[in-house]
Amino acid sequence: MDVVWVSSPCSVRGIYESLRLKRKIAYTTVMTIMSRLAGKGLLVKEKEGPAFHYRPAVSRETFRTIVASEVISGLLDGFGKEALSRLI
């Protein structure tokens, strides 16, 4: 998501090229992740010529709120009182 916020709008190829400078990653992995993020409503996917371009559907702040809520909900669902006592 960080690369998309900085490079928006961007293609899978652009994100892949940026990420592979930092670590070994497969093009198909980037494509799958971006498609899943679009499916979850976190990226907007638009056809431009032969390729798709992506842009963020949410701000960094909104994204952080969504992720924090999902993590806390998962902890509470899975660990109940133990998680709540640790959070407090």
C-alpha contacts under 8 A as a table, 3 or more apart, distances in Angstrom:
res1	aa1	res2	aa2	distance
1	M	4	V	5.04
1	M	5	W	6.16
1	M	56	P	7.64
2	D	5	W	5.21
2	D	6	V	6.35
3	V	6	V	5.18
3	V	7	S	5.87
3	V	15	I	6.66
3	V	18	S	7.59
4	V	7	S	5.06
4	V	8	S	5.21
4	V	9	P	7.13
4	V	10	C	6.66
4	V	15	I	7.28
4	V	54	Y	7.55
4	V	55	R	6.39
4	V	56	P	6.55
5	W	8	S	5.63
5	W	55	R	7.40
5	W	56	P	6.35
5	W	60	R	7.87
7	S	10	C	5.89
8	S	54	Y	6.94
8	S	55	R	5.13
8	S	56	P	7.20
9	P	53	H	6.04
9	P	54	Y	5.38
9	P	55	R	4.75
10	C	14	G	6.06
10	C	15	I	6.92
10	C	53	H	5.17
10	C	54	Y	5.30
10	C	55	R	6.63
11	S	14	G	5.09
11	S	15	I	6.39
11	S	51	A	7.30
11	S	52	F	6.19
11	S	53	H	4.60
11	S	54	Y	6.12
12	V	15	I	5.21
12	V	16	Y	5.98
12	V	27	Y	7.80
12	V	30	V	6.62
12	V	31	M	5.81
12	V	34	M	7.40
12	V	52	F	7.68
12	V	53	H	7.35
12	V	54	Y	7.92
13	R	16	Y	5.00
13	R	17	E	6.07
13	R	27	Y	7.44
14	G	17	E	5.20
14	G	18	S	6.27
15	I	18	S	5.12
15	I	19	L	6.12
15	I	30	V	7.40
16	Y	19	L	5.18
16	Y	20	R	5.95
16	Y	25	I	7.71
16	Y	26	A	7.79
16	Y	27	Y	5.92
16	Y	30	V	6.16
17	E	20	R	5.38
17	E	21	L	6.70
18	S	21	L	5.75
18	S	22	K	7.51
19	L	22	K	5.49
19	L	23	R	6.41
19	L	25	I	7.30
20	R	23	R	5.04
20	R	24	K	5.50
20	R	25	I	5.82
21	L	24	K	7.82
25	I	29	T	7.02
25	I	30	V	7.68
26	A	29	T	5.21
26	A	30	V	6.70
27	Y	30	V	5.29
27	Y	31	M	6.29
28	T	31	M	4.91
28	T	32	T	6.04
29	T	32	T	5.14
29	T	33	I	6.15
30	V	33	I	5.21
30	V	34	M	6.07
31	M	34	M	5.29
31	M	35	S	6.12
32	T	35	S	5.13
32	T	36	R	6.17
33	I	36	R	5.08
33	I	37	L	6.11
34	M	37	L	5.04
34	M	38	A	6.14
34	M	43	L	7.48
35	S	38	A	5.08
35	S	39	G	6.16
36	R	39	G	4.85
36	R	40	K	6.24
37	L	40	K	5.10
37	L	41	G	6.38
37	L	42	L	5.27
37	L	43	L	5.69
38	A	41	G	5.06
38	A	42	L	5.53
38	A	43	L	4.31
38	A	44	V	5.73
38	A	45	K	6.27
39	G	42	L	7.55
39	G	43	L	7.76
40	K	43	L	7.71
41	G	44	V	6.97
41	G	57	A	6.62
42	L	56	P	6.19
42	L	57	A	5.06
42	L	58	V	6.05
42	L	63	F	7.80
43	L	54	Y	6.21
43	L	55	R	5.59
43	L	56	P	4.52
43	L	57	A	4.78
43	L	58	V	7.50
44	V	54	Y	5.46
44	V	55	R	5.30
44	V	56	P	6.06
44	V	57	A	5.55
45	K	52	F	6.38
45	K	53	H	5.83
45	K	54	Y	4.73
45	K	55	R	6.93
46	E	52	F	5.43
46	E	53	H	5.31
46	E	54	Y	6.33
47	K	50	P	7.31
47	K	51	A	6.00
47	K	52	F	4.37
47	K	53	H	6.27
48	E	51	A	5.61
48	E	52	F	5.65
48	E	53	H	6.51
49	G	52	F	7.68
56	P	59	S	7.07
58	V	62	T	5.94
58	V	63	F	6.19
59	S	62	T	5.19
59	S	63	F	6.10
60	R	63	F	5.01
60	R	64	R	6.13
61	E	64	R	5.16
61	E	65	T	6.31
62	T	65	T	5.07
62	T	66	I	6.20
63	F	66	I	5.10
63	F	67	V	6.17
64	R	67	V	5.19
64	R	68	A	5.99
65	T	68	A	5.18
65	T	69	S	6.07
66	I	69	S	5.24
66	I	70	E	6.26
67	V	70	E	5.14
67	V	71	V	6.14
68	A	71	V	5.15
68	A	72	I	6.09
69	S	72	I	5.25
69	S	73	S	5.99
70	E	73	S	5.11
70	E	74	G	6.02
71	V	74	G	5.10
71	V	75	L	6.19
72	I	75	L	5.06
72	I	76	L	6.11
73	S	76	L	5.14
73	S	77	D	5.97
74	G	77	D	5.12
74	G	78	G	6.00
75	L	78	G	5.20
75	L	79	F	5.58
75	L	80	G	7.00
75	L	83	A	6.05
76	L	79	F	5.32
76	L	80	G	4.42
76	L	81	K	7.38
76	L	83	A	5.94
76	L	84	L	6.73
77	D	80	G	5.79
79	F	82	E	5.65
79	F	83	A	5.43
80	G	83	A	5.58
80	G	84	L	6.30
81	K	84	L	5.03
81	K	85	S	6.01
82	E	85	S	5.30
82	E	86	R	6.35
83	A	86	R	5.14
83	A	87	L	6.17
84	L	87	L	5.08
84	L	88	I	6.19
85	S	88	I	5.19
